[in-house]
Amino acid sequence: MKQLEQRVDKWFLEFKTRSTRPRKGSDGGGVMRRPLKRGTGLKNIQSAALKKPEVMVKIPPRKGAANGIGAIRNHLDYISRNGKLDVEDQDGLIYAGKKQIHDGVANAWKALGVPEKSRKRQAINVVLSMPPGTNPAAVKNASREFASEQFEGHQFAFVQHLDEKHPHVHLCIMMKNQFGRRMDPRKADLFEWRLRFADKMREQGVECAATRRVHRGKTQRSEYSSLRHMRKRGQVPNVYRQQTIELALAVRDSSRPVHPFLRDQMQTRNIVLAEYGRIAKELYKIGATAEARVISRFVRENWLDGHATQAQQRFDQTHEKIQERTQSREQK
């Protein structure tokens, strides 16, 4: 089992990503990473196959161009709801009220060298979130443990929000650590953070998964959050107007859209499902039949689902509705 876990971990962590490979920091120094638990890849593949909830870790877009302590104070005001919610720091100290939060966090960071104004970003904001129905205490405890390990040597403060359906935690982290080395997180790093946060959630008794779309056999891109928020506000982004025009032309000409990268997407999906098939066979050989069945079922479901781009799905749905209306008129 050990050899299988190691092989799956290597494939899972490195397929289409470089998130776990060492790279140099912004100051040229090497970045040391705490090894992930052995079996991380297999555990998350199994959890995804069982449709366990996916953990979410994101760095939200900044509001405004301000940096320095002034911007940090504003963000602390936002996540603490102007001092109505308590803030906890990396040492477990609790700050209540706007003044205490400013003195205990923002001003303490200023004393450590963070300037009042700066051209460089002095803090990063991270959101850790779980789906509705997740135990909020588990989310908070897992967030605390995750931050303590992942951002060891950094000053940070966090607040839990329960005013939305999904329990989540806002982290505000100083970019520089105690040795003066700056963080330089990239998109790939978020995947590793998700893996570590999922591990902490499981330690709290919450079954969950941390996988990328490609690991779930999904190569179709999801809707960008910025576009989704615009749509909810009743706005129509230009990209949707263009999609409507393209859909109308495709339906008029009875021409199903062809995506230029569909072949590459299909090839990636086939590689993933083939690898899962090999993993299932190896699990059967070592007697892990329950785990093997879960992954085998997941492979079968994905093969049966087929693959289509968003444009093709919109065309198929619209074309089907037109055919139904036409048949209905003919019957009348």
N, C-alpha and C positions, 0 to 999 in steps of 0.2 A: 504493500500500500504506500509506503514511504516513497519509493521510486516513482510510482504513478502520480502521487501528489506533486512531487518536484517537477516532473515533466509537464503536467497540466498547468502548474503555477507559471512556469517559464513561458508557455504558449499564451496563457490568459493575460499575463502582465505585459507581454511584449508584442502581441499581435496588433498591428496597426497603431502602435503607440510607443513612446519612449519615456513614459512617465516614471518608470522605476529605474531607469539607467542614470548613473551619476553624471552630473554636468557641473560646470564651473559657475560659481556665484557671480554677481555683478562686480565684485571686487577682485575677481580672478582666483579666489580660493576655492578649493574643492568643497562640495556639499556632501556631507555624510548623512545617510539615511538609516533609520532603525529598520532592520529587516522585517518584512511582513510575516505573519504566522504561516508556517507550512500548511498547505491545504487550502489557502485562501481562494485560489482559482476554482478548485473543485467545489468548495462550499458555496461560492457565489453562483456558479453555473447551476448547481442543484436547486438553490433558492429561487433563481430566476425561472427554472423549469417548473417549480411548484407554484409559480405566480405569487411569490412573497413580495411585499411592498418594497419599492426601491427607495433607498435613502437619497436625499438631495443635499448637495453642498454647492453653493454658488457665491461668486463675488459680484454683488449688485453694482450697476453702473453708478458712478459718482454724480452727485448733483452739485453743479457749480465747479469752478476751476480753483477754488481756494484750497490751500494746504496749510500745514502748520497747526499750532495749538488752537487757533481760532476755529478752524474747520473741525478739529477733533471735539471741541466743546459742543459745537452745533450738532455733531453726530451723536454724542452722548445724550444731548437733550432729546434728540429724536427717538433713540432706542429706549430711553428711560421715560418717555412720554412726559418730558419736562419735569423729571424728578419724581413722578408718581410711582414708578417702578424701581425696585432696588437694583443696584449694580454690584456685581461680584468681580473681584480682580483675580490675578494669577495666584495670589497667596491665600485666597479664600476669604478675604476681608469684604464685608458688606457695607455699601454706601447708600444711605437713604436721603432723599431730598436733593434738590438741584445744587445747593451750595456745597454739600458734603461730597457730591459726585465730582464737581469741578475741582475742589481742593484735593480730594483723595486720589483722583485719576489724572485729570488734565494738568493740573499744576504740578503734580508729582512727575509727570512725564516731561514737563517743561524744565524742571530742576535737573533732569537727566540729560538735557541737551536738545530737546525738541524746540525749535524756534517758534516764535509767535506767528511769523509768516515765512513761507518757504516756497521755492520754485519746485522742489521735489516733494513727492507724496510722502508723508510722514507716518501714515497709518493705513491699514487695509481693513476693509469691512467684509466679513464672511457670514453667510447665513447657513445654518444647519437645520434641516427641516425633515419632518416625517408626515405621512398621510394622516387624514382625519381618523380619529379613533385610537391613535397610539397613546400610550400612557405618557402624560406630560412630564411626570417625575423621571421616567426612564430617559426621555429625551434630554432633560436638563443634566442629569447625572452623566449620561454618555457624552454630552457636549463638553462638560467640565473635564472628564478624563481624556477626551480627544485633544482638547486645547492644551492641556498640561503636558502631554507627550509631544504633540506635533509642533507646538510653539514654545518648547522649553528654551529658557534664556531670553524670551521676549516678554515685555510688559503687555498685558491684555486685560480687557474687561468684557463682561458679557451680561446679557439680559434675556430672559425668556418672555416671549409674547404668547398670550393665550386668547387674544381677541379675534383670532381667525380660526377657521375649522381645523387647519393643520398646525399642530404645535411646533414652534420653531424657536431658535435661539440666534440672537444677533451677537457677533463677536467683533470687537474693535481691537486690532492688534498693532502694536508699534512695529514699523518696518525694520528698524535696526534691533539686533539682539544685544546682549550684554558685552559682546566683543566688538561691536560696531559694524557687524556684517549685515547687509540689507537683504531682505527677502526679495525674490524676483519670481513670483508664481506665474506659471503659464497655464494654458488650458489643460495640458496633459497632467499637470500637478493636481488638478481638481479630481481627476479619476483616482489617484492614489489617496487623496484626502477622503474621498467617498468610501474607499475600501477600509480605511482605518476607522472612520466613523461607524460604518456598518458593523465592524468587529466590536466596537464599544457598545453598540445597541444590542448585539447578541449577548454580550456579557450581562446586560440588563434584563435578559429574558425575552427580548423582542426579536422574532424571526424576521429577517429582512435580506435584501440583496443589494449589491452594488455592481452593476454591470453597465456596459455601454450598449448602445442600440445594436451594434454589430454582434455582440455576444448573445443577444436575444433573437438573432436571425432577422433583424430589421435593418435594412440599408436605406430606407426611405427617410428623408429628413423630417423632423417634426416642425411644427409651426414656431417661428421665433416668438419669444415672449413679448417683445415690443409690439409686434403686429397683433398678437392676441389681445393685449391690453387696449390697443387702439380700437379693435373691433368691438370689444366690450363697452367702450365709451361711445359707440355708435359712429365712429369715424371709419372711412373706407380708404385704406392705404393705396397708393398708386399701384403697388404690385398686384393687388386684388382686382383693380380695374383692368390691368393688362391681362390677367388670367381670364377674366370674364370675356374680353374681346377674343382671346385665343380659343376659348371654349366654344364661343358662338361660331367662329369660322370653321372649327373642326367638325361641329355638329352639322353645319350647313353642307360641308363637303363630304360628310360621312367618312372622315379620315381620323382614325384613332392616333393620338399623339405618340411620337416615338422619341424617347429620351436619349440623347447622344451618349450618356454614360450608363445606360441600362445594362449593357453587357458586362461592364466592370462591376456593377452592383450585384448582378446575378452571380458572377464568378466569386466575389467575396462571400456572399451568402452560402454558396455551395461549399466553399472551403470550410466555413464554420460548421455547417451541418455534418460534413464528412468527418471533421475532427471529433465532433460529439459522438458520432457513430463509433469511432475507434475507442473513445474513452469508455463508452457503454460496454463494448466487447471486453475490454481489459477489466472492467469492474465485475463482469460476469465470471471471468476466469479466476479472480481471486475470491469469489464467493460473496461479493457485495451486491447481491441480486436486487435488493430494494432500491439502492441508488442507481443501478443500471437501468431498471425499469422506468424510473422517473425521467432519465435523460433520453432513453429510447422513445418514450411517448412524446417528449418535447420535439425530437427530431421528426417523428411522423407528422405531428400537427403542423410543423412549419413547412414540410414538403407539400402537404395538402393545401395549405393556405395559398401557395403560389406567390407571385410577386407582380406588383404593378406600381407605377409611379403615381403621384398625386394627380397629375394631369390626366393620366389614363383612367384613374378611378372616377374623377369628375365627369369625364366623357362617358364612361360606361353607365354611370348613374343617370345622367341626363338623357342619354340615348335610350335607356330602358324605359324611362318615364314617357318619352315621346312615343315609343312603340305601344305602350299601354294605352295612352290617350287615343292613338290612331285606331287600335283594335276596338276600343270602347265606342268610338264614333261609328265604325263600320258595322258593329253589332246592332246599333240603334237604327 
